[in-house]
Amino acid sequence: MRSLITGGIVVTMDPAIGDLDRGDVLIEDGVIVAVAERIERPDAQVIDATDRVVMPGFVDTHRHTWQTAFRGVGADWTFADYATVIHGMLKPQYRPEDVYLSNLFGRVDALHSGVTTMLDWFHAAQTPEHADAAVAALRDAPGRSIFCYGAGYRTDDSIDTEVRRMRAQVPHDGLLTMALGLRGPDETTMDNVAADLKLADELGLRTSVHVDGLDGHRPIAALREHGLLRDTTTYVHANGLSDEEIRLIADSGGSVSISPDVELKMGFGQPETGRVLAAGIAPTLSPDDVPAVAGDMFATMRTAYAAQRGIDGGLTSRDLLTFTTVNGAAACGVPTGSLTPGKAADVILLRTDDPAVFPFNNPVGAIVTAAHPGLVDTVLVAGRTVKREGQLVGLDLATLQTRLLDSRNRIATAAGFPLNGTWHR
């Protein structure tokens, strides 16, 4: 249980250690124990990082993974289109086995592209069995995952019994943990929001909630008025919030998950990266949903970077890498995010000899502006190698792909939804 990653360019994301032009990372029992220019441990299993950059795995703070089977169908959609098709037409046709396949393949896809921690914002729990299937898939995927149980849109039903049942299945003693996806104040009564937060506090669950300030909404002020702001809550999107409400999030210690591609394409407005950062909040990033956008953090970083630089030029490439590693880990409450001794060994190795990034002159700049999932050569989660030399380990990908296609075809047929891009609202 001792591994030595040796001879790579090491981007630690730990300011006390810095970056190493040539460095080693020693891992014991799933934990990073040393980072240095040279480490001698002849008894360790060697992972050769020549022509590789070694860095922390990405942390995705918000993804609706159950929608994976319909990747790309919403490339041209508005949010209204998305809600009509995904939630109105397709979701009612999902069986538990369909949830399992989409969640499993979606989590595998994220691992393939270097996402070692992923928060699965699950809002397709039409029955308890659907939720069980989502959890089973995350457990079967060899990543660090957070099952974020979402009560669904605009329902006033109590979720107490079901959340307690799910919490009993996810005891937080392994790679799979749980969070609660809140119904926001624009979706249910404040009494329900308060009850949900009280339940989360009792069960030791972090929370996540979709919010915006569009059309005059003031969700954060409403939460503040009722004493419902928490430092363990991540606010998803936050487009159009007033400066006052953003300051309220900052004062509470909460975090924000920005999904720049979805926000720009679906009509949410300009991503609030700069305003959030200026208020003292540590932003995190997320793809959101793959029917509309790419599911990798490289694409997500590039959009967030370009969108904000186009406004004020205020971000650096290292800022973006911080959002997707250090900040994401803090928001999810996981012991990862940097290559720091004592932290869990969630590590990825990216190829530096690929023509897309060669010559690799500026490691952080190249990662943010030019890298892509095909460069992800090796992935370790808690010290265990789950991808090696560009191939996922121990996975029958062809069989999983066939099963996912069968699932997609059945759902689409049952919903009367064309897969060729001809659907119009």
N, C-alpha and C positions, 0 to 999 in steps of 0.2 A: 504493500500500500504506500510505497514511496516512489515518486516520479520526479525527474529532473528535466525541465524544458530548457534546452541549452542552445546558445548561439544565435538567438534572434534579436531583432530590434524590439526593445521592451518599452511599451507605452503603459506606464503603471496607473495613470490618473490619480496618483498620490503625490501631492506637491512636496511632501517631505522626502520622497525618494527620487522623484523626477523621472525622466525618460533615459533609457540607456541605448547607446548606439549598438552595443553588443552586450547582452546580458543573459542571466540564467534565473529560473524560477524553480524553487524546490517546494514540492507538495508532499505532505504526509497525512494519511488518513483523511483525505478530502479537504485539507486546510493548507493554505499557503504558509510556509514556515520561514522562507528566506527569499529575498530578491537582491541580486548583486551582479557585478560584472562577471565574476567567476565563482562557481560553487563546485567543490569537489565532493561528490558522494558516489563512490564506485559501486555501492550496493543498490543504487536507485535505477529504476527503469528509465531509460533515456528517450526523450522525445526530441528529435533533431529539428531545431527551428531555423536552420540555415535558409536564407531567402524568404524568411517569414517575419511578420510583425506579430508580437505577442501582446495581447491586451485583454482587459476584462470583457466578459460577455455582455451583450446588450440586454437592457431591461425595457420591456414593452409594458406600459402601464394601463393599456386599455385596448382590448381587441374582442370583437364579437365572433369568436372562432367557429361557432355553429354554422356560419354562413359560407364556410370554405368551399362547399361543392358548387357554389354559384359565382366563382371567381370571374371577374371581368364583365359580367352581364350588365352591370350598372355603370359602365364607363362614362356614359353621357347623361346620367340621371341627375335630377335635382333631389333634394331631400324628400320632397313630397312623392316623387317617383319611387324612391327607395322604400319609404314607409308603405306605399300601396302594394308594391310587389313583394318585398321581403317579409314584411309583417302581415300584410293583408292576404296575399295569395299563396306564398310558399310556406311560411311557418306553420299554418294549420295542417299542411300535408306531411310534416315531419313526424316520423315514428321515432321511438327511442334509439333504434339501431342507426337511423340516419344522423341523429345528433352525435352518436358515438363515432361514426366514421368521419364526419366533418371535423369534430373536435380533435380526433386523433391525427388526421392528416394535417389539419391546420397547425397543431402543435409541432408535428414533425417538420413541416415547412418552416416554421419559425426557428427551430433548432438548426435546420439546414443553413439558414442565413445568419446564424450567430446569435440568436436571441436565446440566452440561457435562462432568463426569468421572464415569464409572461403572465400578465393578469388577464384571465378569460372572463370578460364581462358578459355573463350568460343570462340572456333574457328570452329564453325559449322553453321555460319550465311549464309546459302546458299540462303535464302530469308529473307526479313524483318520479315516475320511471324515466322521464326525459332528463330530469336533473341528475338522477343516478347514472345515466348513460354518459352525461358530460363529465362527471367526476371519474368514472371508470376509464374514459379515454385519456384524461390528463394523467391518471395514475399509470396507465400503460405506456405513456410517452416518457422517455428518459430525460425529462427536463425539470427545471424548478418552476412550478406552476402555482398560480393562485386562482382558485375557483371563486369568482365573485358572483354570488347568487343575486340575480336581479328579479324583482317582483313583477316586472313587466310594465307596460305603459298604462297609465291612467286607470289604475284599479284601486279600489278602496278596501279590498278584502284583507283580512289579517294574514300576515305571513309568519306569525310567531311559531306555530307548530312545525311548519315545513323547514324554517331556518334552523330550529333546534334539531330536527331530524338530520339535516345535512351536516350540521356542526358535529354531531356525534360520529359521522362518517369520516370527518377530516380533522383528526386530533392535533394537527400542527407539530407532529414529531418526526416529520420527514420532508421530502422535497415538495409535497403537495400541502398547501395551506389554504385558508379560506378567508374571504372578505364578504362584505354585504354591499350590494348595489342598491343604493337608496332610491326610493321614489321621491323626486324633488317636490318642492312646494308648488310648482306649477302643474304637478301630475296627480296630487292627492291632497288630503287635508293636512293641516299642520299637526293635528292630533296624531295622524298616522306617521308623519315624519318623526315626531317626538317619540312615538312608541318604537319605531324601527331603530332609532339611534339608541334608545334605552336598551333594547335587545342586543344591539351590537356591543355596547359597553359591557353588558353582563357576560356576553360570550367571548369577549376579548377579540372582537373583529374590527379590523380597519374597514373604512367605508369609502365608497366612490359614488359620485352623483353627477349626472349630466345637468349643466346649467348654462343659461345664456341671459343676456340683458336685452335681447331683441324685442321689439314691440312693447317697450316700456316695462319689461319684466324686472323685478328687483328681488331675485331669490335669495341672495346673500343677506340683504337687509332683513328679509323675513326670518331667515334662520337666526340671525343675530338677535332680533327682537324677542325670540323665544328661547334664547340661550342654547342654541343647537349647533354652534360652530365648534369644530374639534380640530386638534392638530393631527389627528389620524385620518382625516378626510381628504380625498383627492377630488378636485372639482374638474370635470371633463369639459373641454372646449372653452367655456367662459367668454365666448364672443359677445361683444357689446356691453359687457359689464361696465358700470360707471367706475370712475377712479375711486370713489368712496367704497364701493363694494370690493374692488380689488384690494384696497387697503385693509378691509375687514378680514379678507382671507389671509393676508400677510400677518396681521396682528394675531390671528388665531393660530398661526403656525401650520396652516393647511398647505397642500400642494396643488398644482394644476397640471393636467395632462392635455397637451395640445396635439391635435390631429390635423396638421396643416393641409394635407392634400384634400381630405374630405371637406374641411372648412372652406377652402377656396373654391372647390368644384361644385359643392352642393348648395351654395348660397348662404353659408353661415356668416360670411364676412372675413375680413382680414384676421389671420391668426394673431393672438394677443401676446406673442412671445416677448416683444420689447416692453410692453406696458407691465406685464407680469414681472419681468426681470427688474424693471425700474422700481417696482414696489417692494422689492426685497424677497420675492418668492423664487424658489429654485424650480424652474420649469422642467417638466418631463415631456417626452414625446410618445406618440402612439400612432399606428396606422389606422385604427378604427375598424374598417371592414374591407375585405378583399373583393367583394362584388364591384366596388367602385375604384379602389386604388391598389397599389402594390403593397405587399405585406412585409416588406423588409425595412429595416431601420436606416439603411444607406439612403434609399429614396426619400424616406421621411425626413432625415436630416437635411438633405439637399433642398427640399422644398421649404422647410422652415428657415434655413439659412438665406436662401435667395429672397424669400418674401420679406424678411426683416431687413436684410441689407439694402433692399430696394427702397425701404422707407428712410432709414437713418444711418445705414452703414455701421451699426453699433455692435454687431456680433463678430466673434472670431470663430474659426473652425474648432478650436479647443472648447469653446462654449458649447457647441453642438454635441461634441463627444461627451462632455460633462452631463448634459441633459439626459443622454441615453445610457449612461453608466452610473455615475455617482448619485445624481439626483433621482434617477428612477429607483435605484436600490433603497434610498432613504424613504421615498414615498411608499414603497411596497413593504418596508420593514424587513428586508432581507439582508443577510450579512455578506453582501457582495458589492460590486460597483467599482472596485479598484484592486490592483495587485498589491495588497498590503498584508504583511505577515499577520496572521490571526484571522483573516477573512476566509470565507469559503472559496475553494478553488474552482470558480466558474471562469474559465479562460478560453479564449479563441485565438487561433493562429490564422493570419491572412497571408496569402501569397503576395510577395513583392516582385516576383519575376514575370508576372503576367503582363502582356503588352498594354493592357488597359491602365496600368499604374507605373510601368517601367519607363524611365528610371525613377526609383522611389526616393525622391530628394527630400521631401517634407512629410514625414510620416502622418502626422495628424491632419495636415491639409489634404494629403492624398486619400486618406480614409474617408473624409467628409465629402470631398468634391468628386472623387473618381471611382471609389471602390464599389463593389457590387457583390451579391451573394455567391457568385461563382468563385470568388477569391477565398471563401471560407474553407480552409483546408482541414482544420482540426478544431473540434469542440470538446471541452471537458466541462462536466457538471459535477460539482462536489468531488473533483479529482478523477472522476470516471470518464474515460474517453467514449463519447457517443458519436463522434464523426472523426474519421481518420482518412487522410489522403483524399479528401473530397467526397468520401462515401460514408453514408450513415451506417452505423455498426448494428448488426443483428436485426435488420429490418427487411422484410420481404416487401419492398416498395411496389413491385409490379402487381402483386396480389391486392395490396391496399388500394392502389390506383383503380384497378378493375372494380373492386367493391364500391369505391366512391362514385365512379361513373354510373354504375347500376343504380345506386341510391339517387344520384342527381336526376337520372332519366325518369325514374319512377315518380319523384316529387314533381318534376316539371310537367309530366304527362297528366298527373292527377290535378294539377293546378291550372292546366291549359296555358302554360307559359312557354313561349317559343324561346329557344336558346340561341337563335341566329341574329339577335340584335334588332328584330323587327317590332318588338313590343313598344307601344306608345300609349300614354295615358289619355 
